């Protein structure tokens, strides 16, 4: 089991490095250093809050506006990590802001697009995010540097793709492929949590005897 997870992680990390190398072609020579990666992440936080207000306070159902805001938020998620790495501004605060921004962006869209037709999926996604948050808090309590792992990054990419498609077809049901894609993100969430616990065990921060045969 652990060998499979390790191999999958290495494969996904290789794809992630290709993404970085491609974006570095622009970021390293041209990105304005005054615009820090945390500023980019803050845009996603602002968009997440704005989506909450637009959807649930003002009840605005302008699909074009909602899709545009979500796509901009997804783009900031795509580039803030490479900007941090490409400009040597990786910080633990940035990692914490990144995960918070991801949840703020996804939550209003999940409730908006899944509540009517896919409530069980919505409930599972919410419970998984709550569990993931608790694992992250526990991980941080062990005084280990908290950063996004490859399974969490992959989950976010899949969620963004799925919700963009769902919003395009809204209020009609999207192709079932994108619903299955959201279910797949649950697996990646558990892989992300599992890999964090394995890392804590390897660093002797926790003792979990039942992991010995994994």
Secondary structure by P-SEA (a helix, b strand, c coil): caaaaaaaaaaaaaaaaaaaaaaaacccccccccccaaaaaaaaaaaaaaaaaacccccccaaaaaaaaaaaaaaaaacaaaaaaaaccccaaaaaaaaaaaaaacaaaaaaccccccaaaaaaaaaaaaaaaaaaaaaaaacccccccaaaaaaaaaaaaaaaaaaaaccccccaaaaaaaaaaaaaaaaaaaaaaaaaaaaccccccccccc
